[in-house]
Amino acid sequence: MLWGISAALGRAVFTGRLPLGRAALAPIEPLILSQTRATFSLLVLVCLLVGAKGWQRIKLPARDLAQCLLLGMLGVAVSNYFYYVAIQRTNVATAIIVQYTAPVWVLLYVVARRQQKLSLQRIAAVALAVIGIALVINLLGRRSTLRLDAYGLGAALLASFSFAFYNVAGHRILARYDRWRVLVWTLAAASVFWLVVNPPWKIASAHYAPTQWIFLFIFSMISVLGAFSLYFLGLQHLEPTRAIIASCLEPVFSILLAALLLGEVLRPIQTLGIIFVLAAIVIVQRPDVSTADASLVIEPME
């Protein structure tokens, strides 16, 4: 839900429709929104964890540290970056539907690695989730906004693979360490990535107003420190297929909140899509006797 709130806030601030007193907050580029949410969250988290218990609170062995850095760079940061590239080259609808094919890749991966058996229950849940997302963004409607651009579609597909990667890799590392320790190093890797993409002097040249910086900080606390800590908590206890299908609620909440807060119209076809996504989550969370979760190998454990 927090990611859905973040998406609605992001949509409002991208278009200059976020109210601020008598005026609206000046539009903020998606790039700086992505960068600051990782960096601000990292600074706050380090202060809280290190200040309370010292550096031992976030210390990791070299091998596990490398895994966290890969998770942050190739998972969180790359997924976010290529998602916005896809939006720029195509549009939101195309980017979302391609990125949310990630449950398919996760299911294929865990089946190929023999961590789970392929079951009708999981196939049905993944199919319902993907179809539901397509309906939520009105991809199949008469006025579908699907735009085909080879570079944009490639970026969206990379975002999908990256999203799937951090669900699988995140589950493994979270089986051995608490989510706060993992989240610190994941955010550190993402912050370094964004510093390379958008160096500090470029940020300074944009001359953002104090109110914009306040919004960016609040947005960071909601979209990363809050949302990712809860999602990582879910990854500790759920196998990747279940967790990533549950994440399909993000565009659902985004559409609902946009309708409530921004006055956007919720069409009947989108309501059907929401029902499909909810059905997928219910189906995948039900016990499957033929392929019990014991088939997933989990090592001892954001």
C-alpha positions as CSV (number, residue, x, y, z in Angstrom):
1,M,0.0,0.0,0.0
2,L,2.8,2.4,0.8
3,W,4.2,1.9,-2.7
4,G,0.7,2.7,-4.1
5,I,0.7,5.9,-2.0
6,S,4.2,6.7,-3.3
7,A,3.1,6.2,-6.9
8,A,0.1,8.5,-6.4
9,L,2.3,11.2,-4.8
10,G,4.9,10.8,-7.6
11,R,2.3,11.1,-10.3
12,A,1.0,14.3,-8.6
13,V,4.4,15.9,-8.3
14,F,5.5,14.9,-11.8
15,T,2.5,16.8,-13.2
16,G,2.6,19.7,-10.7
17,R,-0.7,18.7,-9.2
18,L,0.4,18.3,-5.6
19,P,-1.3,21.0,-3.6
20,L,0.9,23.2,-1.3
21,G,-1.1,25.9,0.3
22,R,-2.6,28.1,-2.4
23,A,-0.3,26.8,-5.0
24,A,0.9,23.4,-6.3
25,L,4.4,22.1,-5.7
26,A,6.6,22.7,-8.7
27,P,7.1,19.5,-10.7
28,I,10.1,17.3,-9.8
29,E,11.9,15.1,-12.2
30,P,11.5,11.3,-11.7
31,L,15.4,10.9,-11.6
32,I,15.9,13.2,-8.6
33,L,12.9,11.6,-6.9
34,S,14.4,8.1,-7.3
35,Q,17.9,9.3,-6.2
36,T,16.9,11.2,-3.1
37,R,14.5,8.6,-1.8
38,A,17.4,6.1,-1.6
39,T,20.0,8.5,-0.3
40,F,17.8,10.2,2.4
41,S,16.6,6.8,3.6
42,L,20.1,5.5,3.9
43,L,21.3,8.5,5.9
44,V,18.4,8.2,8.3
45,L,18.8,4.4,8.7
46,V,22.5,4.7,9.3
47,C,22.0,7.3,12.0
48,L,19.4,5.2,13.7
49,L,21.2,1.9,13.6
50,V,24.8,3.0,14.0
51,G,24.0,5.7,16.6
52,A,22.1,3.1,18.8
53,K,24.5,0.1,18.6
54,G,27.6,1.1,16.7
55,W,28.9,-0.2,13.4
56,Q,28.6,-3.8,14.6
57,R,24.8,-3.4,14.1
58,I,25.3,-3.3,10.3
59,K,28.5,-5.3,9.9
60,L,28.4,-8.1,7.4
61,P,31.0,-10.7,6.2
62,A,32.6,-9.7,2.9
63,R,30.7,-12.4,0.8
64,D,27.3,-11.4,2.2
65,L,28.2,-7.7,1.8
66,A,28.9,-8.3,-1.8
67,Q,25.5,-9.9,-2.2
68,C,23.8,-6.9,-0.6
69,L,25.6,-4.5,-2.9
70,L,24.6,-6.5,-5.9
71,L,21.0,-6.6,-4.6
72,G,21.0,-2.8,-4.3
73,M,22.7,-2.1,-7.6
74,L,21.3,-4.7,-9.9
75,G,18.0,-5.1,-8.1
76,V,16.6,-2.0,-6.5
77,A,18.5,0.8,-8.4
78,V,18.5,-0.8,-11.9
79,S,14.9,-1.8,-11.7
80,N,13.9,1.7,-10.8
81,Y,16.1,3.3,-13.4
82,F,15.0,1.2,-16.3
83,Y,11.4,1.5,-15.3
84,Y,11.7,5.3,-15.6
85,V,13.5,4.9,-18.9
86,A,10.6,2.7,-20.1
87,I,8.1,5.4,-19.1
88,Q,10.1,8.0,-20.9
89,R,10.4,6.0,-24.2
90,T,6.9,4.4,-24.1
91,N,4.5,5.4,-21.3
92,V,3.4,4.3,-17.9
93,A,1.0,1.7,-19.1
94,T,3.6,-0.1,-21.2
95,A,6.2,0.1,-18.5
96,I,4.0,-1.3,-15.8
97,I,2.7,-4.2,-17.8
98,V,6.1,-5.3,-18.9
99,Q,7.7,-4.8,-15.5
100,Y,4.9,-6.7,-13.8
101,T,5.7,-9.8,-15.9
102,A,8.3,-10.3,-13.1
103,P,6.2,-12.9,-11.4
104,V,6.5,-15.1,-14.5
105,W,10.3,-14.9,-14.4
106,V,10.4,-15.6,-10.6
107,L,8.2,-18.7,-11.1
108,L,10.3,-20.0,-14.0
109,Y,13.5,-19.4,-12.0
110,V,12.4,-21.3,-8.9
111,V,11.0,-24.1,-11.0
112,A,14.2,-24.4,-13.1
113,R,16.3,-24.4,-9.9
114,R,13.9,-27.1,-8.5
115,Q,13.2,-25.0,-5.5
116,Q,9.5,-25.4,-6.2
117,K,7.4,-27.7,-8.3
118,L,5.3,-26.2,-11.1
119,S,1.6,-26.3,-9.9
120,L,-1.7,-25.3,-11.5
121,Q,-2.2,-23.0,-8.4
122,R,0.9,-21.0,-9.0
123,I,0.4,-20.8,-12.8
124,A,-3.1,-19.6,-12.3
125,A,-2.0,-17.0,-9.7
126,V,0.8,-15.6,-12.0
127,A,-1.6,-15.5,-15.0
128,L,-4.3,-13.7,-13.0
129,A,-1.8,-11.2,-11.6
130,V,-0.4,-10.3,-15.1
131,I,-3.9,-10.1,-16.7
132,G,-5.2,-8.1,-13.7
133,I,-2.4,-5.5,-14.1
134,A,-3.2,-5.2,-17.8
135,L,-6.8,-4.5,-17.0
136,V,-6.0,-2.1,-14.2
137,I,-3.9,0.1,-16.6
138,N,-6.6,-0.3,-19.2
139,L,-4.2,-1.9,-21.6
140,L,-6.9,-3.9,-23.4
141,G,-9.4,-1.0,-23.6
142,R,-10.5,0.8,-26.8
143,R,-8.3,3.7,-25.9
144,S,-5.3,1.7,-24.9
145,T,-2.2,3.8,-24.6
146,L,0.2,1.0,-25.5
147,R,3.3,2.4,-27.3
148,L,5.8,0.1,-28.9
149,D,9.4,1.4,-28.9
150,A,12.2,-1.2,-29.1
151,Y,14.5,0.7,-26.7
152,G,11.7,1.4,-24.2
153,L,10.4,-2.1,-24.3
154,G,13.9,-3.4,-23.7
155,A,14.3,-1.1,-20.7
156,A,11.0,-2.3,-19.3
157,L,12.0,-5.9,-19.8
158,L,15.3,-5.2,-18.0
159,A,13.3,-3.6,-15.2
160,S,11.2,-6.7,-15.0
161,F,14.3,-9.0,-14.8
162,S,15.8,-6.8,-12.1
163,F,12.6,-6.8,-10.1
164,A,12.5,-10.5,-10.2
165,F,16.2,-10.7,-9.3
166,Y,15.9,-8.7,-6.1
167,N,12.9,-10.8,-5.0
168,V,14.8,-14.0,-5.4
169,A,18.2,-12.7,-4.1
170,G,16.6,-10.7,-1.4
171,H,14.8,-13.8,0.0
172,R,18.1,-15.7,0.2
173,I,20.0,-13.0,2.1
174,L,17.0,-12.2,4.3
175,A,17.0,-15.8,5.4
176,R,20.3,-15.2,7.2
177,Y,20.2,-11.6,8.4
178,D,17.6,-9.1,9.8
179,R,16.1,-6.8,7.2
180,W,17.6,-3.6,8.7
181,R,21.1,-4.8,8.1
182,V,20.4,-5.8,4.6
183,L,18.5,-2.7,3.8
184,V,21.4,-0.4,4.8
185,W,23.8,-2.0,2.4
186,T,21.1,-2.3,-0.3
187,L,20.4,1.4,-0.1
188,A,24.1,2.2,0.0
189,A,24.6,0.4,-3.3
190,A,21.6,2.1,-4.8
191,S,22.8,5.6,-3.6
192,V,26.2,5.0,-5.2
193,F,24.5,4.0,-8.4
194,W,22.5,7.2,-8.4
195,L,25.5,9.4,-7.7
196,V,27.2,8.0,-10.8
197,V,24.0,8.6,-12.9
198,N,23.3,12.0,-11.4
199,P,26.3,13.6,-9.7
200,P,25.9,16.2,-6.9
201,W,26.8,19.2,-9.2
202,K,23.9,18.4,-11.5
203,I,21.6,18.3,-8.5
204,A,22.9,21.7,-7.3
205,S,22.4,23.2,-10.8
206,A,18.7,22.4,-10.6
207,H,18.2,24.9,-7.7
208,Y,15.4,23.0,-6.0
209,A,13.3,25.0,-3.5
210,P,13.2,24.2,0.2
211,T,9.6,23.0,-0.1
212,Q,10.7,20.6,-2.8
213,W,13.5,19.2,-0.5
214,I,11.0,18.8,2.3
215,F,8.7,16.8,0.0
216,L,11.6,14.7,-1.2
217,F,12.5,13.8,2.4
218,I,8.9,12.9,3.3
219,F,8.6,10.9,0.1
220,S,11.7,9.0,0.9
221,M,10.5,8.0,4.4
222,I,7.2,6.7,2.9
223,S,8.4,5.1,-0.4
224,V,11.7,3.5,0.8
225,L,12.2,3.4,4.5
226,G,8.7,2.5,5.2
227,A,7.7,0.5,2.1
228,F,11.0,-1.4,1.6
229,S,11.4,-2.3,5.2
230,L,7.9,-3.9,5.2
231,Y,8.5,-5.6,1.8
232,F,11.8,-7.0,3.0
233,L,10.0,-8.2,6.1
234,G,7.6,-10.0,3.8
235,L,10.5,-11.6,1.9
236,Q,11.8,-13.0,5.1
237,H,8.7,-15.0,5.6
238,L,7.3,-15.6,2.1
239,E,8.9,-17.4,-0.8
240,P,9.6,-15.2,-3.8
241,T,6.6,-16.2,-5.9
242,R,4.1,-15.3,-3.2
243,A,5.9,-12.0,-2.3
244,I,6.2,-10.7,-5.9
245,I,2.5,-11.5,-6.7
246,A,1.5,-9.6,-3.5
247,S,3.6,-6.7,-4.9
248,C,1.2,-6.5,-7.8
249,L,-1.1,-4.5,-5.5
250,E,1.1,-1.5,-6.1
251,P,-0.5,-0.3,-9.3
252,V,-3.9,-1.3,-7.9
253,F,-3.5,1.0,-4.9
254,S,-1.9,3.6,-7.2
255,I,-5.1,3.7,-9.4
256,L,-7.4,3.7,-6.4
257,L,-5.6,6.6,-4.7
258,A,-5.3,8.5,-8.0
259,A,-9.1,8.2,-8.3
260,L,-9.7,9.3,-4.7
261,L,-7.1,12.0,-4.4
262,L,-6.5,13.3,-8.0
263,G,-10.0,12.8,-9.4
264,E,-9.0,10.3,-12.0
265,V,-11.8,8.1,-13.3
266,L,-11.9,4.4,-12.3
267,R,-13.4,2.4,-15.1
268,P,-15.3,-0.9,-14.8
269,I,-12.5,-2.7,-16.7
270,Q,-10.0,-1.5,-14.1
271,T,-12.3,-2.7,-11.2
272,L,-12.3,-6.1,-12.9
273,G,-8.5,-6.0,-13.0
274,I,-8.3,-5.2,-9.3
275,I,-10.5,-8.2,-8.6
276,F,-8.1,-10.4,-10.7
277,V,-5.1,-9.2,-8.8
278,L,-6.8,-9.8,-5.4
279,A,-7.8,-13.3,-6.6
280,A,-4.2,-14.0,-7.6
281,I,-3.0,-13.1,-4.2
282,V,-5.6,-15.2,-2.4
283,I,-4.8,-18.2,-4.7
284,V,-1.1,-18.1,-4.3
285,Q,-1.3,-17.7,-0.5
286,R,-3.5,-20.8,-0.1
287,P,-1.7,-24.0,1.0
288,D,-0.8,-26.2,-1.9
289,V,-0.7,-29.8,-0.7
290,S,1.0,-31.1,-3.8
291,T,3.9,-28.6,-3.7
292,A,4.3,-27.7,-0.1
293,D,6.6,-24.9,0.9
294,A,9.0,-27.5,2.3
295,S,10.2,-27.9,-1.3
296,L,11.7,-24.4,-1.2
297,V,15.2,-24.6,0.3
298,I,15.7,-21.7,2.7
299,E,19.0,-21.0,4.4
300,P,19.1,-19.8,8.1
301,M,18.2,-15.6,7.7
302,E,16.3,-6.1,4.5
